[in-house]
Amino acid sequence: MKRILYFILFALPQIVNAQTTAQKLERAYQILVKDEQAKYAITSLCVLDANTGKVIFANNENIGLAPASTLKTITSATAFYNLGKDFRYETKLSYTGKITAEGTLQGDIIITGSGDPTLGSWRYEQTKENNILNQWVTAIKTAGIKKIEGSVISDDSTFGTSTIPTGWIWQDIGNYYGAGAGSICWRENQFDVHLRAGSSVGSDVQLVKTVPQTPYIQLVNELKTGASGTGDNAYGFLAPYTNIGYLRGAWGIGIKKSGISLALPDAAFDAAYRLQDTLKRLSIECSKTASSARLLSLENKQISGEQKSLLTIFSPTLSQMVYWFQKKSINLYGEQLIKTLAYKQGKEGSTKNGAKAVIDFWSGKGIDKNALNMIDGSGLSPANRITTMAMASVLFKAQKESWFADYLNSFPDYNGMNIKSGNINDVTAYAGYYTAKNGSKYVAVININNYSGSGISRKLFQVLDALK
């Protein structure tokens, strides 16, 4: 009798509640898939009980869809597992040759990178461009260097020369969110272009300036003025390692923001260029132009292996990086992280090897590798294919780890949920966690590919609201 009473008082209400939640989800989901915007779309939903991992409701959960930036949740979790939340990148400053009694360096200043995506970033006090440059200059001065019979050279050899993942589209490459990833990053591999609309629709848009000034890059401005209210439809077309780019599209009359941000075509060179320029302003002249290991190799030259250390700069911790990676959806961080994962395995630090490292890791934890078709680490490629079940499984497993609090803290707050968004052309997805008022905890992943129109996010949230 006691067992029956316990079942009636405690177990039965929980079963009824679970059934009610599943029914609510199914009703809301059916409304979505029957919506006119989803007529030609593929929609997938997977909701797990966060405590047990059991499926509460799922549909099309084993169909691979383009995840957009929700892929960052998998990249972040993999990095936490393999690198540790306190992992830091190192960037070394050294010199070759010797310093004379008069303070002349008969050699070069070398910046050696290991893939730090935060070097020169404005997001952290310690990494700001002026702070890094001041530290480098101070180290050079402390060594007694007053003149350089050589130049500043970036050693960007660690990750090779392939900075853009295969599968990225031309319209993205050249803009800040399509910045290439390499051994040395600088200011998150971007620079700003300030624009001013013309006086009439169809008139030329004025390129006011670049910030910072980039005299070694020529921008061909083909932008036209758009009608009032049309906003920003301007794109940069700037390939890696080139010094000529094109601005195309439209810039609306009355737009409030100052301009757009473009991708640095060669961040490693820019870092060396900025340091050498700073030294020049302080009357420490270099006899040769700034360069990089890649540029030297084109002349069949290489950096001397005999170097003397000046300074080592450490990045923020992985936890700090992942916070911004997910909060602001910084594609560069994802590409750097998966390259780092491959490099730490003793392999070439390439996107392909990094993606394989991620897939193999989760395969070892019981997730079918065929459910994880990764092209990059950020989700920018429309060729990525991830199932909502695989992503939900990663999120579920992450809860058991000591770093989970930092991981959870990196998820943006949307619709009262800790949830990461993802958006590329005709793709919108959300993945994350939700705790209901009654204490029930859920892992939820929802994704729609090839929908029509706009405003789909509100309809996806109406499905997830069934958990409330």
Secondary structure, DSSP 8 states (H G I E B T S, - for coil): -HHHHHIIIIIHHHHHHHHHHHHHHHHHHHHHHTSGGGTT-EEEEEEEETTT--EEEEESTTS-B--GGGGHHHHHHHHHHHH-TT---EEEEEE-SEE-TTSEEES-EEEE-S--TTTB-SSSGGGBHHHHHHHHHHHHHHTT--EESS-EEEE--TT-S--S-TT--TTTTTBGGG----SS--GGGEEEEEEE--SSTTSB-EEEEEES--TT-EEEE--EEE-TT--EEEEEE--TT-SEEEEEEEEETT--S-EEEEE-S-HHHHHHHHHHHHHHHTT--BSS--EEHHHHHTTT----S--EEEEEEE---HHHHHHHHHHTT-HHHHHHHHHHHHHHTTS---HHHHHHHHHHHHHTTT--GGGEE-S-SSS-STT-EE-HHHHHHHHHHHTTSTTHHHHHHTS-EETTEEEEEEEETTEEEEEEEEE-TTS-EEEEEEEEES--SS-HHHHHHHHHGGG-
